[in-house]
Every structure is written in C-alpha cells, then in structure tokens.
Amino acid sequence: MMNVVNIAMVQGSHKKQLSKSPDGMLAVIFTASFLCYLPACSSGPPAPDWQANAQSSMERSIEAYLAGNARVDAQEFNRAKSEVARTGRADLMARIELMRCASQVAGLAAQDCDGFERLRQDAAKPERVYADYLAGKSPLVDAELLPPQHRAVAIATTDVIAAQALQTIADPVAKLVAAGVIFRRGQASPVVISTAIDTASAQGFRRPLLAWLGVQRLRAEKAGDSVEVARIQRRIALVGDAPPVAVSPVPPTKP
C-alpha cells in the first residue's frame, strides 16, 4: 500500500491512462527521493488507511479536474485533505496542495497556488522549488531539485529551447504542466500551443483542451485569420463547455 509521499510515483496498475506510465498522473511533482520518507519502503506493517484514502482521492480529484468536472474534483480534493489532516502534518498537506496546483497549471488556470503558499514554510526545499517552477519564475534557482522531466523546461531561455524541451517529456500530464509553465513565462510559441492541444486531445482532457484552444483562437483573432478562428470555434463547440477557467492573457510570442 502506498503512502501519500509516493502518491506521485503511481505505478502502472491504475486502470486509467493517466497513471499507466512510470511518470503517471501524479508523477509530475516528485522525484524518487520522496519515496522513503515514510515506512512504505520497509517490510514492516501495512501503511495506515489514511494514506491509501488520500492517494485514491487525489487521483480522482485530478482526473475530475482535467475532465472539467468541478463538483467531483472539489469533493475528492476535500476528502484527500481531510485524510491528510488526520496526521497533523503540515508538510504532507503542503504536498497535497502542490499536487492540486500542478493540475491547475496543466489546465492553464491563472490562479496562484495560495493553498501551498500558506504552508510553504513547512514544505521541503524540492517542493518549494517546484512551486516556484509552477509559478513560472525564471531564472529558477536549484532547478536540479525538480523532477528530471521538468529540468530542461525550467532552464529554457528562449521560446525555441522551451518548445524543444517540451517535446522530450513523454508523460501527458507532465507535458501539460510544463506547457502551462511555459505559457506563464511568456514563451508559448505556436509549437507549444499545438503540442498542448494535441496532448490534451489525445488523452480526452477536456479542461486543458478548451483552455489551449481558447489561446489558439485568440492568436488567430489577433492575426485577422477569420478562417482559422472559425475552424477553432467549431472544435471548441464540439468539445462543449467546461466549468469556467481563468486563463491569463496570451503573452507575446514569436511567430
């Protein structure tokens, strides 16, 4: 049974595509160094039920968020927080908040990670670095503490390098998180936008798909390309409406 620390390393037994790969749904956050913080790495007694409950609730919360199901997302996230609160450990609660923040960045939401920031002083340094990465801070100090798949994006200095770094990320959720970070840093080139759209579409992630299609439509409108605007709008209509998501204005990008 996994604990809440290695939620981020969900293995391939989960039935959803979100977590079939080693870099599964929650692996966008933590590195293997987190795995042995709690007794799950030992051959001792089974982990307590709160750990498994928190894991499954966070999985369902992130699935629901990316699908655009706000009600289920809120219910499951609150349930995960309730389970972690039983421990009285602010560091574990900070990790739960950071997972939520990462999913919001993947969905191109504009809000800050207020839940994590309230607990920042209790979080470990790699988590504080990851929070800074999610916020789009650049240059990022201690980028080597990030999960390996995000390090190249973190140190990318140009739109072209950022787009190239994005292509090296295999896991779809991690790729969408990285694309969201690139967007926040104002490096979202048309290549990044198309990559994010294709990734979200292939996985059926309705919320990020609609958000990135909105970004693409706005670029087409600014370019005066009415044919492209109409094409994108037809696609948006096909996907349907998701719960409102606050998306930052499109930053200036190079053509």
C-alpha positions as CSV (number, residue, x, y, z in Angstrom):
1,M,0.0,0.0,0.0
2,M,1.4,3.4,-1.0
3,N,1.7,6.4,1.3
4,V,0.9,10.0,0.5
5,V,4.5,10.8,-0.1
6,N,4.8,8.4,-3.1
7,I,1.4,9.2,-4.5
8,A,3.5,10.9,-7.1
9,M,5.0,7.7,-8.2
10,V,1.8,5.9,-9.1
11,Q,2.6,2.6,-10.9
12,G,1.0,1.0,-14.0
13,S,-1.7,-0.9,-12.1
14,H,-4.1,2.0,-12.2
15,K,-6.7,1.4,-14.8
16,K,-6.7,4.9,-16.2
17,Q,-4.3,6.1,-18.9
18,L,-3.4,9.0,-16.5
19,S,-1.2,6.7,-14.5
20,K,-0.1,3.8,-16.7
21,S,3.4,5.1,-17.2
22,P,6.1,5.5,-14.6
23,D,5.6,9.2,-14.9
24,G,1.9,8.8,-14.3
25,M,-0.8,11.3,-13.3
26,L,0.8,12.3,-10.1
27,A,4.4,11.8,-11.0
28,V,4.6,15.3,-12.4
29,I,5.6,16.5,-9.0
30,F,8.0,14.4,-7.0
31,T,11.3,12.6,-7.5
32,A,12.2,9.2,-6.2
33,S,13.9,10.8,-3.2
34,F,10.5,11.2,-1.6
35,L,9.7,7.6,-1.7
36,C,11.3,6.5,1.6
37,Y,10.2,9.4,3.8
38,L,7.6,7.1,5.4
39,P,7.5,3.4,6.2
40,A,6.3,2.2,2.8
41,C,9.9,1.4,1.8
42,S,10.3,-1.0,4.6
43,S,9.0,-4.5,5.1
44,G,7.1,-3.5,8.3
45,P,3.4,-3.5,8.9
46,P,0.9,-2.2,6.3
47,A,0.6,1.6,5.9
48,P,-2.5,3.1,7.7
49,D,-5.7,3.6,5.7
50,W,-5.5,7.4,5.6
51,Q,-2.6,7.1,3.1
52,A,-4.4,4.9,0.6
53,N,-7.5,7.0,1.0
54,A,-5.6,10.2,0.4
55,Q,-4.0,8.6,-2.7
56,S,-7.2,7.4,-4.3
57,S,-9.0,10.7,-3.6
58,M,-6.2,12.8,-5.1
59,E,-6.2,10.5,-8.2
60,R,-10.0,11.0,-8.6
61,S,-9.7,14.8,-7.9
62,I,-7.1,15.3,-10.6
63,E,-8.9,13.1,-13.1
64,A,-12.1,15.1,-12.5
65,Y,-10.3,18.4,-12.7
66,L,-8.8,17.6,-16.1
67,A,-12.1,16.3,-17.3
68,G,-13.8,19.6,-16.3
69,N,-15.9,18.0,-13.5
70,A,-15.7,20.7,-10.8
71,R,-18.1,19.0,-8.4
72,V,-16.2,15.7,-8.2
73,D,-12.9,17.5,-8.2
74,A,-13.9,19.6,-5.1
75,Q,-15.4,16.6,-3.3
76,E,-12.3,14.3,-3.8
77,F,-9.8,17.1,-3.0
78,N,-11.6,17.9,0.2
79,R,-11.7,14.2,1.1
80,A,-7.9,13.9,0.5
81,K,-7.2,16.9,2.7
82,S,-9.4,15.5,5.4
83,E,-7.4,12.3,5.4
84,V,-4.1,14.1,5.5
85,A,-5.3,16.4,8.2
86,R,-5.6,13.3,10.5
87,T,-1.8,13.3,10.7
88,G,-1.5,16.9,11.8
89,R,1.5,17.2,9.4
90,A,1.7,20.5,7.5
91,D,4.4,19.2,5.3
92,L,2.1,16.5,3.9
93,M,-0.7,18.9,3.5
94,A,1.7,21.2,1.5
95,R,2.3,18.3,-0.9
96,I,-1.5,17.8,-1.4
97,E,-1.8,21.5,-2.2
98,L,1.1,21.3,-4.6
99,M,-0.4,18.4,-6.4
100,R,-3.6,20.5,-6.9
101,C,-1.6,23.4,-8.1
102,A,0.2,21.3,-10.7
103,S,-3.1,20.1,-12.0
104,Q,-4.4,23.6,-12.3
105,V,-1.2,24.7,-14.2
106,A,-1.8,21.7,-16.5
107,G,-5.4,23.1,-17.0
108,L,-4.0,26.5,-17.8
109,A,-5.7,28.1,-14.8
110,A,-4.4,31.6,-13.8
111,Q,-4.8,31.5,-10.1
112,D,-1.8,31.4,-7.7
113,C,-1.0,28.4,-5.5
114,D,-2.4,30.0,-2.4
115,G,-3.0,26.8,-0.6
116,F,0.6,25.8,-0.9
117,E,1.9,29.3,-0.1
118,R,0.1,29.2,3.2
119,L,2.1,26.1,4.1
120,R,5.4,27.0,2.3
121,Q,7.4,27.3,5.5
122,D,6.6,23.7,6.4
123,A,7.4,22.3,2.9
124,A,10.7,20.7,1.9
125,K,13.1,22.6,-0.4
126,P,12.4,20.5,-3.5
127,E,8.7,21.3,-3.1
128,R,9.4,25.0,-2.7
129,V,11.4,24.9,-5.9
130,Y,8.6,23.0,-7.7
131,A,6.1,25.7,-6.6
132,D,8.4,28.4,-8.0
133,Y,8.6,26.4,-11.2
134,L,4.8,26.2,-11.4
135,A,4.6,29.9,-10.9
136,G,6.7,30.5,-14.0
137,K,9.7,32.0,-12.1
138,S,12.8,32.4,-14.3
139,P,15.6,32.0,-13.9
140,L,14.8,29.2,-11.4
141,V,17.3,28.6,-8.6
142,D,18.1,25.0,-7.8
143,A,16.4,23.6,-10.9
144,E,18.3,20.4,-10.3
145,L,15.8,19.6,-7.5
146,L,12.9,19.4,-9.9
147,P,11.7,16.1,-11.3
148,P,14.0,15.2,-14.2
149,Q,11.4,15.6,-16.9
150,H,10.9,19.3,-16.0
151,R,14.5,20.4,-15.7
152,A,15.1,21.3,-19.3
153,V,12.0,23.4,-19.4
154,A,12.9,25.1,-16.2
155,I,16.2,26.4,-17.6
156,A,15.0,27.2,-21.2
157,T,16.0,30.7,-22.0
158,T,14.1,31.1,-25.4
159,D,10.8,30.1,-27.0
160,V,12.6,27.7,-29.3
161,I,14.5,26.0,-26.5
162,A,11.3,25.8,-24.4
163,A,9.4,24.1,-27.2
164,Q,12.2,21.6,-27.8
165,A,12.4,20.8,-24.1
166,L,8.6,20.2,-24.1
167,Q,8.9,17.6,-26.8
168,T,11.2,15.5,-24.6
169,I,8.5,14.9,-22.0
170,A,6.7,11.6,-22.5
171,D,4.0,11.7,-19.8
172,P,0.9,13.6,-21.0
173,V,0.1,15.3,-17.7
174,A,3.7,16.3,-17.1
175,K,3.8,17.7,-20.6
176,L,0.7,19.8,-19.9
177,V,2.1,21.0,-16.7
178,A,5.3,22.0,-18.5
179,A,3.3,23.7,-21.2
180,G,1.4,25.7,-18.6
181,V,4.7,26.8,-17.1
182,I,6.0,27.9,-20.5
183,F,2.8,29.8,-21.0
184,R,3.2,31.6,-17.7
185,R,6.7,32.6,-18.6
186,G,5.5,34.1,-21.9
187,Q,7.3,31.5,-24.1
188,A,4.3,29.8,-25.5
189,S,5.1,29.7,-29.2
190,P,2.6,28.2,-31.8
191,V,4.6,24.9,-31.5
192,V,3.9,24.8,-27.7
193,I,0.3,25.6,-28.2
194,S,-0.2,22.9,-30.8
195,T,1.6,20.4,-28.7
196,A,-0.5,21.2,-25.7
197,I,-3.7,20.9,-27.8
198,D,-2.7,17.6,-29.3
199,T,-1.7,16.2,-25.9
200,A,-4.9,17.2,-24.2
201,S,-7.0,15.9,-27.1
202,A,-5.3,12.5,-27.2
203,Q,-6.0,12.0,-23.5
204,G,-9.5,13.4,-23.6
205,F,-8.5,16.1,-21.1
206,R,-11.4,18.5,-21.7
207,R,-10.4,21.4,-19.4
208,P,-6.9,21.9,-20.8
209,L,-8.1,21.3,-24.3
210,L,-10.6,24.0,-24.2
211,A,-8.2,26.4,-22.5
212,W,-5.5,25.9,-25.1
213,L,-8.0,26.1,-27.9
214,G,-9.0,29.4,-26.5
215,V,-5.4,30.6,-26.6
216,Q,-5.1,29.4,-30.2
217,R,-8.3,31.2,-31.2
218,L,-7.1,34.4,-29.6
219,R,-3.9,34.3,-31.6
220,A,-5.9,33.7,-34.8
221,E,-8.2,36.6,-34.0
222,K,-5.2,38.9,-33.4
223,A,-3.7,37.8,-36.7
224,G,-7.0,38.5,-38.5
225,D,-7.3,34.9,-39.7
226,S,-11.1,34.5,-39.8
227,V,-11.0,31.1,-41.4
228,E,-8.8,29.7,-38.7
229,V,-10.9,31.4,-36.0
230,A,-14.0,29.6,-37.4
231,R,-12.2,26.3,-37.5
232,I,-11.1,26.6,-33.9
233,Q,-14.5,27.7,-32.8
234,R,-16.1,24.6,-34.4
235,R,-13.7,22.5,-32.5
236,I,-14.5,24.3,-29.2
237,A,-18.2,23.8,-29.8
238,L,-17.6,20.1,-30.4
239,V,-15.8,19.7,-27.1
240,G,-18.5,21.6,-25.3
241,D,-18.4,23.9,-22.3
242,A,-16.3,23.1,-19.2
243,P,-16.6,25.0,-15.9
244,P,-15.2,28.5,-16.2
245,V,-11.4,28.6,-16.0
246,A,-9.4,31.8,-15.5
247,V,-6.8,31.9,-18.2
248,S,-4.1,34.6,-18.3
249,P,-4.0,36.8,-21.4
250,V,-1.9,35.4,-24.2
251,P,1.7,36.6,-23.6
252,P,3.5,38.0,-26.6
253,T,5.2,35.2,-28.6
254,K,7.3,35.0,-31.7
255,P,5.6,33.8,-34.8
